[in-house]
Amino acid sequence: MGSFPVLETERLRLRETRANDLDDLYHVYSDPEVTRYYNLDALTNLEQARQIIRRRQEALGRGHIRWALCLKEDDRYIGSCGLPFSLEYWRVAELGYELGREHWGKGLMTEAVRAVCHYAFETLGMQRLEAQVMPGNGASIRVLEKCGFRCEGLLRGRGFWNERSHDLLMFGLLRDDLG
């Protein structure tokens, strides 16, 4: 892949997560409302945030891209959006994302997801993107629908975290859906 791909939108810069993002990353992931629909408990210490940064850097070598979402005005970490290529040989990637609560409701995640989808289809040659969302996560569902994803069904018991299984809605977007 070469150097880390930096994407820009009207308001955001999507770049590699850096060691100096530690405090801001911790702020995002230590909020239980942010991790409510995520298979990750809210962070309780900075070492957990360091591990996330380390895992992201290591995953890049395996073809997994997780962008740090930063406002252009100050380049501070406010969330992330990523594509682990779990089915790369089929040209399928799964989309995941989260955003700090103080930035909710501003259309920032929709802006980021559109940029990542464009990159996945145009640069990486993906044919399909998938996203799995808990049924109660209305905000995430709206982001996906605004970006053209279609709900393809309920996957009963698909997720497992916090010692219990969770139903997930499967959303899909095909390269051909974009016209």
BAVORO-711610 format. One record per residue (C-alpha): residue in one letter; chain; x, y, z. Coordinates in Angstrom, 3 decimals, always signed. Layout:
! residues N
<rec resn="a" chain="A" u="X" v="Y" w="Z"/>
...
! end
This chain:
! residues 179
<rec resn="m" chain="A" u="+0.000" v="+0.000" w="+0.000"/>
<rec resn="g" chain="A" u="+2.965" v="+2.356" w="+0.489"/>
<rec resn="s" chain="A" u="+2.470" v="+5.404" w="+2.692"/>
<rec resn="f" chain="A" u="-0.658" v="+5.820" w="+4.757"/>
<rec resn="p" chain="A" u="-3.460" v="+7.256" w="+2.579"/>
<rec resn="v" chain="A" u="-4.610" v="+10.658" w="+3.816"/>
<rec resn="l" chain="A" u="-8.146" v="+11.634" w="+2.786"/>
<rec resn="e" chain="A" u="-9.693" v="+15.091" w="+2.989"/>
<rec resn="t" chain="A" u="-13.290" v="+16.217" w="+2.983"/>
<rec resn="e" chain="A" u="-14.789" v="+19.656" w="+3.371"/>
<rec resn="r" chain="A" u="-14.306" v="+19.663" w="+7.156"/>
<rec resn="l" chain="A" u="-12.180" v="+16.610" w="+7.948"/>
<rec resn="r" chain="A" u="-8.710" v="+15.193" w="+7.495"/>
<rec resn="l" chain="A" u="-8.558" v="+11.394" w="+7.701"/>
<rec resn="r" chain="A" u="-5.028" v="+10.354" w="+8.589"/>
<rec resn="e" chain="A" u="-3.012" v="+7.726" w="+10.439"/>
<rec resn="t" chain="A" u="-3.507" v="+7.499" w="+14.202"/>
<rec resn="r" chain="A" u="-0.382" v="+8.866" w="+15.916"/>
<rec resn="a" chain="A" u="+1.141" v="+8.461" w="+19.367"/>
<rec resn="n" chain="A" u="+0.312" v="+12.101" w="+20.152"/>
<rec resn="d" chain="A" u="-3.404" v="+11.300" w="+19.651"/>
<rec resn="l" chain="A" u="-3.304" v="+9.370" w="+22.932"/>
<rec resn="d" chain="A" u="-5.241" v="+11.798" w="+25.147"/>
<rec resn="d" chain="A" u="-7.876" v="+12.575" w="+22.524"/>
<rec resn="l" chain="A" u="-8.325" v="+8.894" w="+21.629"/>
<rec resn="y" chain="A" u="-8.716" v="+8.090" w="+25.323"/>
<rec resn="h" chain="A" u="-11.317" v="+10.865" w="+25.644"/>
<rec resn="v" chain="A" u="-13.403" v="+9.348" w="+22.829"/>
<rec resn="y" chain="A" u="-13.170" v="+5.711" w="+23.953"/>
<rec resn="s" chain="A" u="-13.586" v="+6.382" w="+27.671"/>
<rec resn="d" chain="A" u="-17.132" v="+7.648" w="+27.050"/>
<rec resn="p" chain="A" u="-19.583" v="+4.761" w="+27.634"/>
<rec resn="e" chain="A" u="-22.071" v="+6.382" w="+25.242"/>
<rec resn="v" chain="A" u="-19.503" v="+6.135" w="+22.419"/>
<rec resn="t" chain="A" u="-18.769" v="+2.468" w="+23.139"/>
<rec resn="r" chain="A" u="-22.396" v="+1.560" w="+23.903"/>
<rec resn="y" chain="A" u="-22.924" v="-0.249" w="+20.578"/>
<rec resn="y" chain="A" u="-19.308" v="-1.292" w="+20.177"/>
<rec resn="n" chain="A" u="-17.641" v="-4.540" w="+21.146"/>
<rec resn="l" chain="A" u="-15.306" v="-2.608" w="+23.433"/>
<rec resn="d" chain="A" u="-15.832" v="-1.514" w="+27.020"/>
<rec resn="a" chain="A" u="-15.212" v="+2.144" w="+27.779"/>
<rec resn="l" chain="A" u="-11.516" v="+2.674" w="+28.465"/>
<rec resn="t" chain="A" u="-10.445" v="+3.257" w="+32.048"/>
<rec resn="n" chain="A" u="-6.741" v="+4.118" w="+31.614"/>
<rec resn="l" chain="A" u="-4.270" v="+5.524" w="+29.107"/>
<rec resn="e" chain="A" u="-2.459" v="+2.204" w="+28.646"/>
<rec resn="q" chain="A" u="-5.602" v="+0.812" w="+26.978"/>
<rec resn="a" chain="A" u="-5.532" v="+3.761" w="+24.558"/>
<rec resn="r" chain="A" u="-1.834" v="+3.105" w="+23.821"/>
<rec resn="q" chain="A" u="-2.702" v="-0.491" w="+22.975"/>
<rec resn="i" chain="A" u="-5.366" v="+0.655" w="+20.498"/>
<rec resn="i" chain="A" u="-2.834" v="+2.908" w="+18.756"/>
<rec resn="r" chain="A" u="-0.282" v="+0.084" w="+18.679"/>
<rec resn="r" chain="A" u="-2.819" v="-2.407" w="+17.272"/>
<rec resn="r" chain="A" u="-3.833" v="+0.032" w="+14.546"/>
<rec resn="q" chain="A" u="-0.243" v="+0.525" w="+13.478"/>
<rec resn="e" chain="A" u="+0.364" v="-3.242" w="+13.416"/>
<rec resn="a" chain="A" u="-2.886" v="-3.918" w="+11.527"/>
<rec resn="l" chain="A" u="-1.846" v="-1.557" w="+8.746"/>
<rec resn="g" chain="A" u="+0.876" v="-4.034" w="+7.817"/>
<rec resn="r" chain="A" u="-1.877" v="-6.622" w="+7.284"/>
<rec resn="g" chain="A" u="-3.857" v="-4.320" w="+4.986"/>
<rec resn="h" chain="A" u="-6.298" v="-2.984" w="+7.577"/>
<rec resn="i" chain="A" u="-6.772" v="+0.767" w="+7.415"/>
<rec resn="r" chain="A" u="-8.206" v="+2.718" w="+10.354"/>
<rec resn="w" chain="A" u="-8.214" v="+6.468" w="+9.791"/>
<rec resn="a" chain="A" u="-8.088" v="+8.992" w="+12.602"/>
<rec resn="l" chain="A" u="-10.859" v="+11.533" w="+11.999"/>
<rec resn="c" chain="A" u="-9.602" v="+15.058" w="+12.640"/>
<rec resn="l" chain="A" u="-11.176" v="+18.447" w="+12.115"/>
<rec resn="k" chain="A" u="-9.094" v="+20.349" w="+9.552"/>
<rec resn="e" chain="A" u="-8.994" v="+23.412" w="+11.796"/>
<rec resn="d" chain="A" u="-6.913" v="+21.790" w="+14.561"/>
<rec resn="d" chain="A" u="-5.961" v="+18.236" w="+13.448"/>
<rec resn="r" chain="A" u="-7.199" v="+16.772" w="+16.774"/>
<rec resn="y" chain="A" u="-8.462" v="+13.186" w="+16.942"/>
<rec resn="i" chain="A" u="-12.275" v="+13.086" w="+17.240"/>
<rec resn="g" chain="A" u="-13.017" v="+9.515" w="+16.137"/>
<rec resn="s" chain="A" u="-12.076" v="+6.911" w="+13.572"/>
<rec resn="c" chain="A" u="-13.313" v="+5.078" w="+10.511"/>
<rec resn="g" chain="A" u="-11.782" v="+1.942" w="+9.090"/>
<rec resn="l" chain="A" u="-11.780" v="-0.924" w="+6.650"/>
<rec resn="p" chain="A" u="-10.481" v="-4.274" w="+7.824"/>
<rec resn="f" chain="A" u="-10.240" v="-6.427" w="+4.694"/>
<rec resn="s" chain="A" u="-11.687" v="-9.602" w="+6.135"/>
<rec resn="l" chain="A" u="-12.662" v="-10.890" w="+2.680"/>
<rec resn="e" chain="A" u="-10.136" v="-9.086" w="+0.503"/>
<rec resn="y" chain="A" u="-9.904" v="-11.955" w="-2.001"/>
<rec resn="w" chain="A" u="-13.604" v="-11.390" w="-2.729"/>
<rec resn="r" chain="A" u="-13.014" v="-7.611" w="-2.868"/>
<rec resn="v" chain="A" u="-15.174" v="-7.106" w="+0.219"/>
<rec resn="a" chain="A" u="-14.314" v="-4.912" w="+3.204"/>
<rec resn="e" chain="A" u="-16.181" v="-4.240" w="+6.410"/>
<rec resn="l" chain="A" u="-16.677" v="-0.648" w="+7.517"/>
<rec resn="g" chain="A" u="-16.469" v="+0.404" w="+11.159"/>
<rec resn="y" chain="A" u="-16.478" v="+3.804" w="+12.850"/>
<rec resn="e" chain="A" u="-17.033" v="+5.826" w="+16.004"/>
<rec resn="l" chain="A" u="-17.104" v="+9.523" w="+16.870"/>
<rec resn="g" chain="A" u="-16.663" v="+11.540" w="+20.049"/>
<rec resn="r" chain="A" u="-20.015" v="+12.522" w="+21.520"/>
<rec resn="e" chain="A" u="-19.447" v="+16.294" w="+21.275"/>
<rec resn="h" chain="A" u="-19.328" v="+15.888" w="+17.468"/>
<rec resn="w" chain="A" u="-22.543" v="+13.884" w="+17.059"/>
<rec resn="g" chain="A" u="-25.367" v="+15.249" w="+14.914"/>
<rec resn="k" chain="A" u="-23.192" v="+17.457" w="+12.706"/>
<rec resn="g" chain="A" u="-22.930" v="+15.191" w="+9.656"/>
<rec resn="l" chain="A" u="-19.215" v="+14.568" w="+10.215"/>
<rec resn="m" chain="A" u="-19.440" v="+10.786" w="+10.200"/>
<rec resn="t" chain="A" u="-21.520" v="+10.793" w="+7.019"/>
<rec resn="e" chain="A" u="-18.831" v="+12.968" w="+5.432"/>
<rec resn="a" chain="A" u="-16.082" v="+10.581" w="+6.580"/>
<rec resn="v" chain="A" u="-17.922" v="+7.414" w="+5.509"/>
<rec resn="r" chain="A" u="-18.519" v="+8.824" w="+2.022"/>
<rec resn="a" chain="A" u="-14.804" v="+9.567" w="+1.646"/>
<rec resn="v" chain="A" u="-13.812" v="+6.092" w="+2.872"/>
<rec resn="c" chain="A" u="-16.339" v="+4.409" w="+0.547"/>
<rec resn="h" chain="A" u="-15.016" v="+6.359" w="-2.418"/>
<rec resn="y" chain="A" u="-11.448" v="+5.354" w="-1.519"/>
<rec resn="a" chain="A" u="-12.443" v="+1.694" w="-1.072"/>
<rec resn="f" chain="A" u="-14.141" v="+1.485" w="-4.456"/>
<rec resn="e" chain="A" u="-11.932" v="+3.755" w="-6.558"/>
<rec resn="t" chain="A" u="-8.462" v="+3.153" w="-5.104"/>
<rec resn="l" chain="A" u="-8.651" v="-0.292" w="-3.503"/>
<rec resn="g" chain="A" u="-10.928" v="-1.825" w="-6.129"/>
<rec resn="m" chain="A" u="-13.451" v="-3.179" w="-3.625"/>
<rec resn="q" chain="A" u="-16.743" v="-4.441" w="-5.042"/>
<rec resn="r" chain="A" u="-18.715" v="-4.516" w="-1.792"/>
<rec resn="l" chain="A" u="-18.634" v="-2.800" w="+1.578"/>
<rec resn="e" chain="A" u="-20.435" v="-4.183" w="+4.610"/>
<rec resn="a" chain="A" u="-21.345" v="-2.738" w="+7.994"/>
<rec resn="q" chain="A" u="-22.948" v="-4.515" w="+10.927"/>
<rec resn="v" chain="A" u="-24.994" v="-2.417" w="+13.346"/>
<rec resn="m" chain="A" u="-26.954" v="-3.198" w="+16.485"/>
<rec resn="p" chain="A" u="-30.681" v="-2.663" w="+15.799"/>
<rec resn="g" chain="A" u="-31.004" v="+0.087" w="+18.442"/>
<rec resn="n" chain="A" u="-28.216" v="+2.225" w="+17.002"/>
<rec resn="g" chain="A" u="-30.373" v="+4.643" w="+15.030"/>
<rec resn="a" chain="A" u="-27.628" v="+7.217" w="+14.467"/>
<rec resn="s" chain="A" u="-25.326" v="+4.677" w="+12.824"/>
<rec resn="i" chain="A" u="-28.164" v="+3.304" w="+10.714"/>
<rec resn="r" chain="A" u="-28.925" v="+6.839" w="+9.464"/>
<rec resn="v" chain="A" u="-25.260" v="+7.405" w="+8.518"/>
<rec resn="l" chain="A" u="-25.211" v="+4.219" w="+6.462"/>
<rec resn="e" chain="A" u="-28.528" v="+4.964" w="+4.751"/>
<rec resn="k" chain="A" u="-27.389" v="+8.504" w="+3.846"/>
<rec resn="c" chain="A" u="-24.304" v="+6.940" w="+2.239"/>
<rec resn="g" chain="A" u="-26.378" v="+4.533" w="+0.134"/>
<rec resn="f" chain="A" u="-26.039" v="+1.350" w="+2.188"/>
<rec resn="r" chain="A" u="-29.034" v="-0.975" w="+2.187"/>
<rec resn="c" chain="A" u="-30.190" v="-3.076" w="+5.107"/>
<rec resn="e" chain="A" u="-29.936" v="-6.680" w="+3.967"/>
<rec resn="g" chain="A" u="-31.288" v="-8.412" w="+7.039"/>
<rec resn="l" chain="A" u="-30.938" v="-9.310" w="+10.686"/>
<rec resn="l" chain="A" u="-28.081" v="-11.576" w="+11.757"/>
<rec resn="r" chain="A" u="-29.399" v="-13.197" w="+14.913"/>
<rec resn="g" chain="A" u="-26.756" v="-13.592" w="+17.620"/>
<rec resn="r" chain="A" u="-23.956" v="-12.488" w="+15.235"/>
<rec resn="g" chain="A" u="-22.079" v="-10.375" w="+17.791"/>
<rec resn="f" chain="A" u="-20.724" v="-11.545" w="+21.117"/>
<rec resn="w" chain="A" u="-19.335" v="-9.197" w="+23.744"/>
<rec resn="n" chain="A" u="-19.965" v="-8.399" w="+27.394"/>
<rec resn="e" chain="A" u="-20.644" v="-12.098" w="+27.925"/>
<rec resn="r" chain="A" u="-23.721" v="-12.199" w="+25.713"/>
<rec resn="s" chain="A" u="-24.734" v="-12.447" w="+22.091"/>
<rec resn="h" chain="A" u="-26.173" v="-9.524" w="+20.152"/>
<rec resn="d" chain="A" u="-28.285" v="-9.346" w="+17.025"/>
<rec resn="l" chain="A" u="-26.781" v="-7.237" w="+14.249"/>
<rec resn="l" chain="A" u="-28.262" v="-5.696" w="+11.134"/>
<rec resn="m" chain="A" u="-26.214" v="-6.290" w="+7.979"/>
<rec resn="f" chain="A" u="-25.866" v="-3.328" w="+5.642"/>
<rec resn="g" chain="A" u="-24.250" v="-3.549" w="+2.225"/>
<rec resn="l" chain="A" u="-23.105" v="-1.160" w="-0.463"/>
<rec resn="l" chain="A" u="-22.014" v="-2.340" w="-3.906"/>
<rec resn="r" chain="A" u="-19.750" v="-0.454" w="-6.275"/>
<rec resn="d" chain="A" u="-22.622" v="-0.602" w="-8.785"/>
<rec resn="d" chain="A" u="-24.979" v="+1.097" w="-6.281"/>
<rec resn="l" chain="A" u="-23.042" v="+4.312" w="-6.795"/>
<rec resn="g" chain="A" u="-24.088" v="+4.512" w="-10.445"/>
! end
